[in-house]
Amino acid sequence: MARELLRRLRSWEGLLFVLLLVVLAYNIARVPNFLTVTNQVNLFQLGIEKAIVVLVMTFVIISGEIDLSVASMMGLSAATAAYLFQSGVPMVVAILVALAVGAGFGLINGYFVAVVGLSSLAVTLAGYVGFRGLARLLVQDNSVGGFPEWFTDLGQKGLVGPLTLSILLFFILAIIGTIVLHFSGLGRLTYVIGNSAAVARYSGVSVVRTRLIIFTMSGFISALAGVLMAARLGAVRASTAEGFELDIITVVLLGGVSIFGGVGSMIGVLLSTYLVLNLRNGLVIAGVTGNTQTGIIGLLLILSVLVPNLANQAREWWRRRQADANARAPAEPVVEPTRSQAASG
Amino acid sequence: MKRRNFVAGIVCAGLLAGNMGFAALAQTPEASPVAGVKTGESVKAMLLPKFLGISVFDQANKGAQEAAKELGSQPPDFVGPTAENSVAGQIEFMTNAPTGGYQVVMLSNNAGEQIAPAAEAAQAAGTKVVTWDSPIPDAKGESFFVAQVDFNETGKVMADMALNILGEQGGEFAILSASPDAANQNAWIAAMQEALKDPKYANLKLLEIVYGDDESEKSYTQAQALISKYPDMKLIMAPTSVGIVSAAKAVQDEGLCDDIKVSGLGAPDEMEAYTLNGCAPEFALWSFVDLGYLTYYASYLLVTGQIEAKDGQTFTAGRMGEYTITKDPTRPDVDALRILMGPFSIYNKDNVKEAAAALKS
């Protein structure tokens, strides 16, 4: 079973890699300056906030949950920082409060999911609406700007060579995320819980603690991304980062993470992140309009979610047919033991 | 595995098909000689409106395409972000323009001063940035601004229309604007507030400024909210072609056209019905076709080195005649250059039908 899983993963990442090469080759062939440092920096910089949240969303989805509130949290943290700054609070303090708000609401999300036992879909849907509502209360219909120069410089200018703070943070977080997910106890727990929470609980595993950590991190990293976006754009509106949650979730799924949890790898997600950034960059440079970009990336993502599921169903159907033939038409369909256990929990 | 290769194939095919579409567009039409201007040089230009899907921007594109054809250049790429993603999307297009080989970006700015770093980077990388319709407020990264009308005059025109509609006794009115990041609307509203200080407008009382982000539905909701919030409101002034239609529709749907009037800046073809039924008795605009035409001409001459972005530079813009680049008097605090188009056209029941028909043809 584990080997089968590994093989599937490896081939999915292989596909992503091939797709990436195709998009890269296509972009390089058509755009002379594609491989320049400037363009590669631009390419990351223009989607960097989503890329950062993708990292933490990987943990959330592998643990078998979902967090729909990330983009609203980005907006809320940006709005919090902007509101406080506008009211005369020093920018550094405003940023720290915004990050604390993110961690705090993340913990509350985690509490309702892990301790109270509500569905994360429902809990974070409330956050999706609620956090955005709070952001609107804070900055109303205004566009709040005029931040200190050091703040916008951090968001827009290279910190180490041409690399901005956001890009550096993304790579640091990607390394930390990979280590934690694949080489730590927390990472192993994330997979175990995602595979079957019931099994994990009966095995004496601290499901509650792991979930609390993951949701708190989700809130915190989203808040960080929101502040970074405020610095990059130099102004905050209540609609900052609106609609980003779906892009973020779909990039994670394209990376080979199963929406049902327990399956996926950071490498796959990083590949899909770079793939989507490249695709978008190529489309913009080719002069493709916003709506068409959304359409093309959407199509890719639909396929990425549908294809593995259809393939799995086909495989299942084939196996069942074989089993049926062997057992000479039993009354009930054959169900795998692990599946029935998960369903009863 | 086979199935996955199949997916890869579909995606690649999609990408290739997309590219062929653009290749087909890129062919250069025959040059026609234009007086006093060297034509025939192909310029790769991007026409970047606030976002797509607004009829006045389509009209500007029509004018720009017409000018490109006259000048024997390849047609400019008319691209833009989605309305929800306007600020980040404009920055994205601007940032990627030099990589894409664009020689000039013609921008109707919807990203306030937030676009300035990207525009400056584009200029540094050799891509000119010319603004039209809506400038970069601090003029950073902007070669010059092609102004549809004088922005101070816009404020006065709006104040005059309000006075005209409400009469001597005046009344309360609200402003329904586009987005709070829209430099042109912000400048017009500020100019109107300045104009209102004149004692002649003493009876006009501004209640509130709300923003519909140039999205029809949001503008409609905002107009409805104004109607319920201010029972004594007599007028909604919307200095945006999207907002004014939404406001007129909201007032009409409430059946309040006799009590609340709508005015502002609108496209005659979209406003015709509301002007004829009395909901929006008077509104103003200029020709967006001409604005696109003039912007393309000035951009082409700038990129081909036939003019410089400096005070006092004159040039001839095809059928529209002679223009001069001057310091922008409406942005006195910054080092900004402007080409002033004009004039305003005021529309009412006497001329709206004709103007609408002209646009539809």
Interface residues (C-beta under 8 A of the other chain):
Chain A: S11 W12 L15 V18 L19 V22 V23 Y26 R30 V31 P32 N33 F34 T36 T38 N39 N42 Q45 L46 D141 N142 S143 G145 Q156 L233 G234 A235 R237 S239 E242 G243 N281 G282 L283 V284 I285 A286 G287 V288 T289 G290 N291 T292 T294 I296 L299 L300 L303 S304 V307 L310 A311
Chain B: M1 R3 R4 N5 V7 A8 I10 V11 C12 G14 L15 G18 N19 F22 M46 F51 L52 D77 V79 G80 P81 T82 E84 N85 V87 A88 G89 I91 E92 F93 T95 N96 P98 T99 G100 G101 A111 G112 E113 Q114 P117 A125 S179 P180 D181 V210 Y211
